[in-house]
Amino acid sequence: MAEQLTSQTTCPWCTEPIEGDDETVSVGPPPSLSASRHQWELHDCCAQEWRVFVDKLTQLSQQGAHQALIEYPRQHGPEEVVSSSR
């Protein structure tokens, strides 16, 4: 059985504290994909924003823009890939 970790007290999406009465969603890989899975608790509204973000990442990948618009800026910073068209 996979070990599940949920030790954080801050939402990783908004970096705000998770209070006891906050509605949260657990996000993490399915047990079948990971021997030890880490679940992240996100505020419900943050999880909705995260889903939109993931959908956009998927769309960029399907368009063939993942390397240029996601991976390269992630590794080198967005300043390295932005140029003025003027």
N, C-alpha and C positions, 0 to 999 in steps of 0.2 A: 504494500500500500504506500502511496506517495505521501511524503511529509508535506504538510501545508503550513506556510509561514504567513502571518498577518500581524506583524509587530508594530507597524508604523502608527503614529497618532496624527499624522499630517497627510492631507490629500496630496499626492504627487503631482496632480494636474494644476491645482491653484495654489498650492503650498500653504493653505489655510488649515488650522487645526480641525480635526474631526471630533465633534462633541458627541456626547452620549445620545442625544436626541436627534442627531442629524440622520437623514435617510442616506444610506450608502449602498454602493454596488461593489461586489468583489470582481476583480478583473485579473485573469491569469490564464496560463495555458491549461488545456484539459489534462487530466491525470495520465491519459494514454500517451501523451507526447513528452512527458518529463518525469524522471524518477523522483525528483524533489521539486515540487512546484511552489512558486511564490505567488501568493495572491495579494494584489494591491487593493486597498479600499479607496474608492473615489466617492465624493459626494454624488448624489444622483444627477444633479445638473451638470457636474463636471464629466460624468460618464457619457452624458448625451453629447457634450462638446467633443469628447474624445472619439466617439463613434463617427461624427462628422469628419473629424481629422483623419481617421483611418480610411473612411470612404474616399476622401480626397487623395490620400497616398495610393490607394488602390487604383483610382482613376489615372493618376500620373504614371503609375507603372504600366498600365494597359496602353497608354499613349506612347510609351517608350521614353518618357522624360524622367524616370526615376533616378538614373545615374546623375544627370546634369542638375536636376532641381532638388534632389534630396541627398544623395550620397556625397557628392563632391562638396556642397556647402556644409554638410554635417562634419566632414573631415577637415575642411580648410577655412570655413567661415563664409558667410554669404557675400562678403565684400569681394572675394576672389572671382565670383561668377557674374556679378552685376556690372553691366557696362551701359553707358548712355547711348541711345540711338541717334543722338543729335550730333 
